[in-house]
Amino acid sequence: MSIQLRQDIEVIVHDDITEIADRATGLVINLDGRHSPPFDPGNAELWDTLRALAFLEEGLSPSEVRERQRAHREQALALTQQERFRALVGFAVEHVPHYRERAAQYAPGLSEVPEITRLPMLRKSDIRARFPRGLVADGIDIARGLEDKSLALVATSGTTDERLQVVSDTTLDSLPPQYEELWGLALGDETPRTAVFTSPTCVDAECHLGKSSYEERLRGGYTLFLNSSDDLFAIGRDRIQNIAEELHRFKPDFLWINPVYAHWLGRRCRELDIALPKVKLLISTYQYLSVLQRRALAEIFSAPVFSYYAATELAGCRAGIECSRGRLHVRGDQALIETVDAQGRSTDGRLGALAISTLEGRVLPLIRYLVGDLGRWTGETCDCAAADWPCFELHGRAKDLLRLEDRWITTRQVDDAIGDAPGLDFYKCVQTGASELRVEAIPALGAELRMGDIEERLRSRLGFAIVRSKIVKRLDPEPSLKYRLTQSRVHPPVEFV
């Protein structure tokens, strides 16, 4: 036969198996004669299989190739995730006291097809009660890891609960291997330079309130933690000038940000006529990314803004990443996410509590950990570099839910209702009665903010009967120094919807 493989296709011959890899998409098939045809150039079935997977045709776009490979990749990913979850459970039961003591409860996770929904869910109270002795894996020397910086002691911000301290594996990759293609970048062999700007309680145990020098806040030459503030909306010109000067000096490729903090920084720079350097993109994490923050940040920095979903308790694993198509994907290389109800059952496309299992790293393994956030599967397909990883919507913290009659209203739903209101820069909605809301809002610079429009949106789109609003000059932070978009003073916090 004179049939040829695409230029991006590589054949790797081992003693007992032959692999054919698509370097463009990362798909690898094993020609073992069991799950696929054996490697025999004279076998017509082999070529039919390769043709169906777009291994032969030149000139196809990356999205066309991924679409042809989608079914095979989804099947392979499901099998891989099952194997990795089973390996996680096996390791945890053997090496981690909390799981070892409950080995019988975790036995369903060791079956050939793991029965995940039969396993217990892990809560913040478990981490608080069992860390470190009960949850850190046997043989992990925390003191040595802290000394050689392979581990870091970190703590949650405590916005909606008491702060939790955990140990994080710093050797895990913060970005997936395909991040350049995912975000449309071409960095080559360069390591991206990243500047971090967030609330001071979110950055390790160090103080970034102007007490540490530039050199002390520079990590490895490629990451700079910028000075922050414990009163964002009162931040003065000197601190703004300091941050801008350090950004110009460092010349970052990426800004890793709390969206509220970065938005106020950019707004103050415009107000004070202080120039900011150009960056390739902004990565928003630490708290929910509002529609209005996304819009404002993209305009201020003239760069795309991508949402990045992580939690301190995940011990270095990351849970989600947004692609250039605007879809939030599970980080399938590091986490398995479920959306569950109070019985631990899948919510099948409906809104549910997010339960996360950490597939990567073995320092502090978490199985079905209720991280405190809400989300739902979208069922969308995507042609980006993370096409294999399912897409989901993040709806915010469960403890930030509002309640109207017999239905819950999430932060995302509130933000969808008012986040694109003309002239709005910052807001907070507080439920003060069964059908009453109080809204505080900060107008955009030089803009006329029509509060009547915001009130009408919340009444007509969400159903609140009484909405009271006022324009303010600042918002007050939580003890964590984060800024919640929604809060109820009527209903007690819940875990599930």
Secondary structure, DSSP 8 states (H G I E B T S, - for coil): ------TTEEEEE-SS-EEEEETTT--EEEE-SSSS--S-TT-HHHHHHHHHTTSS-SS--HHHHHHHHHHHHHHHHHHHHHHHHHHHHHHHHHH-HHHHTTHHHHGGGGSSS--GGGS--B-HHHHHHHTTTTTS-TT--HHHHHHHTSEEEEE---SSS---EEEEETTS-SS-TTHHHHHT---TT----EEEE--GGGSTT---SS-S-TTTTEETTTEEE----SSGGG--HHHHHHHHHHHHHH--SEEEE-HHHHHHHHHHHHHHT------SEEEE-SS---HHHHHHHHHHHTS-EEEEEE-GGGTT-EEEEE-TTS-EEE-TTTEEEEEE-TTS-B-TTS-EEEEEEE-S-SSS--SSEEEEEEEEE------STTTTS-BEEEEEEGGG-EEETTEEE-HHHHHHHHTT-TTEEEEEEEEEETTEEEEEEEE-TT----HHHHHHHIIIII--SEEEEEE-S-----TTS---SEEESSS---S--
